[in-house]
């Protein structure tokens, strides 16, 4: 089977078969992301090659594969016809397949529109992992996300309406000290209006070879400390009413939070309140990410 460039998958897809459908990322301008800054350039693999890999995987693993993830960084951007064809073929060769998943940015989901998203759902695409990052347009512009809050809300609602599960990622601290309250309030508002299946928390860690690391080093971006991140998290959770599963399944986070909103709100806030009573030296130290 063929793999090119960095191959990442969400923690929740740890048991999934990985079949590469695209290479790189078509946007590749986010100031906090290092994954594809040194290449390879974005391209879509030919359907015939992906079909060969799926058939080879069937020979290697048998028909019992349950979950399948199509890397790389923004597979939802591939032509809808191509993505439909490989989803349909995957279901043919793996008759017990329960879920097909991809990464996808809101701007490319939005370009699909409701009709293409429904086609993808009908072909068997079951979940999209989306980096919402923030619901604050100021932050989205500063980190060069390539989308707006309103576009992200519309893309998310279209995805849900099509019957595709939506897993959205929030980066705690991505607005720094200056935008922490706006980040919490506007991100909660966006999530409430989308009501995704999953809200996954990540904490901002500056990565090597990224513009945002340079801003941290020269003082143009003031990072939140552990208490600041926990306070921002609490401010967001107080406002979240969406019936979503909130999860903090990542090594960057200071504490683990997991629960179904809005019913778990008081328990999660109690966890955060207890964590805020600990000194900041109790939490993981500052580090620069290298992956």
Secondary structure as GFF3:
##gff-version 3
##sequence-region A 1 291
A	DSSP	three_ten_helix	11	13	.	.	.	ID=ss1
A	DSSP	beta_strand	17	18	.	.	.	ID=ss2
A	DSSP	beta_strand	22	23	.	.	.	ID=ss3
A	DSSP	beta_strand	43	44	.	.	.	ID=ss4
A	DSSP	alpha_helix	47	61	.	.	.	ID=ss5
A	DSSP	beta_strand	67	69	.	.	.	ID=ss6
A	DSSP	three_ten_helix	75	77	.	.	.	ID=ss7
A	DSSP	alpha_helix	80	93	.	.	.	ID=ss8
A	DSSP	beta_strand	99	103	.	.	.	ID=ss9
A	DSSP	alpha_helix	106	123	.	.	.	ID=ss10
A	DSSP	beta_strand	127	133	.	.	.	ID=ss11
A	DSSP	alpha_helix	137	142	.	.	.	ID=ss12
A	DSSP	alpha_helix	149	162	.	.	.	ID=ss13
A	DSSP	beta_strand	165	172	.	.	.	ID=ss14
A	DSSP	alpha_helix	180	194	.	.	.	ID=ss15
A	DSSP	beta_strand	198	203	.	.	.	ID=ss16
A	DSSP	alpha_helix	211	217	.	.	.	ID=ss17
A	DSSP	alpha_helix	226	239	.	.	.	ID=ss18
A	DSSP	beta_strand	245	247	.	.	.	ID=ss19
A	DSSP	beta_strand	258	260	.	.	.	ID=ss20
A	DSSP	alpha_helix	265	276	.	.	.	ID=ss21
A	DSSP	three_ten_helix	280	282	.	.	.	ID=ss22
###
